[in-house]
């Protein structure tokens, strides 16, 4: 991503849930990314999610997407669990856009700002199973900048993260 390209991030409206194409466009990258990121964790041929599940999450305004030049390049799910607590997951970036900062923007930009604007003190990320290790997941958790390192120590212990 170059400095003149604008990344647009939006939470999908419930009306999108009824439309096959947007729901498929969100579901496919999640399954593609998780197939690699969680290789060996699930039975061969399993998928992380379904179009129906993504539609259900969209109906409750939990699906946020990132678009670059009009094309979907990433997504994240955010759900408020309690008055001060939200959970995020299903963070996925199109394979051809990995390493460009889109995932970081969805996590540290959008998700963190969502929590702050909503008056939420704590954001949690549930990693299943806790003992499982994979090179893709390990590098994602460790990150390379100070903020990623700050979060990774807390995420590794699966403790909620103070915003």
C-alpha positions, -999 to 999 in steps of 0.1 A, spaced: 0 0 0 14 34 -9 9 66 9 -16 80 -17 -39 49 -15 -68 53 9 -78 24 30 -115 26 38 -128 8 68 -165 3 75 -188 -18 96 -213 -35 73 -249 -26 78 -274 -54 85 -288 -49 50 -256 -64 36 -264 -97 53 -291 -105 28 -268 -100 -2 -249 -132 -13 -219 -114 -30 -207 -93 0 -211 -121 24 -191 -144 1 -165 -117 -4 -160 -116 34 -161 -153 40 -136 -164 14 -106 -144 27 -113 -155 63 -112 -191 52 -82 -187 30 -62 -169 57 -72 -193 85 -65 -224 63 -28 -213 64 -27 -196 98 -42 -226 116 -29 -254 94 -29 -286 113 -53 -274 139 -85 -285 121 -95 -315 101 -85 -314 64 -112 -296 44 -126 -277 74 -134 -240 71 -132 -213 97 -166 -199 90 -195 -200 66 -214 -174 45 -243 -179 68 -223 -172 100 -208 -141 85 -244 -130 75 -255 -136 111 -226 -115 124 -233 -88 99 -270 -86 110 -257 -78 145 -232 -52 132 -202 -73 141 -185 -74 107 -161 -47 97 -143 -46 63 -113 -28 48 -114 -18 12 -85 -6 -10 -94 9 -44 -129 -5 -38 -117 -41 -33 -122 -59 -1 -87 -66 14 -94 -74 51 -120 -78 78 -124 -81 115 -152 -91 139 -159 -70 169 -186 -78 195 -195 -59 227 -199 -86 254 -205 -64 285 -207 -26 291 -169 -24 294 -157 -54 274 -156 -62 237 -141 -92 219 -125 -92 185 -115 -120 161 -117 -133 125 -90 -108 117 -80 -116 81 -61 -98 53 -60 -109 17 -28 -128 11 -16 -104 -15 -19 -75 10 -1 -91 39 27 -71 53 12 -38 41 -2 -27 75 -39 -34 68 -42 -60 96 -24 -36 120 -48 -8 110 -79 -31 115 -65 -41 149 -47 -11 164 -65 15 144 -101 5 140 -107 -20 168 -89 -1 194 -107 32 184 -141 13 184 -134 3 220 -124 38 231 -153 55 214 -177 30 229 -163 36 264 -150 0 266 -121 -5 289 -112 -40 279 -108 -58 246 -102 -95 244 -90 -119 218 -97 -155 224 -71 -179 209 -81 -215 207 -64 -237 218 -40 -218 241 -12 -244 240 -11 -246 202 17 -231 183 22 -223 146 48 -202 128 22 -179 112 4 -173 145 36 -169 165 49 -142 141 16 -124 142 15 -124 180 50 -112 184 47 -83 159 75 -59 152 65 -26 167 62 -15 203 24 -16 204 23 -51 190 48 -63 216 28 -46 244 -4 -64 232 13 -97 224 24 -104 260 -12 -100 271 -27 -119 242 -3 -148 248 -17 -152 283 -52 -147 269 -59 -120 294 -82 -92 285 -63 -62 270 -68 -27 286 -75 -1 260 
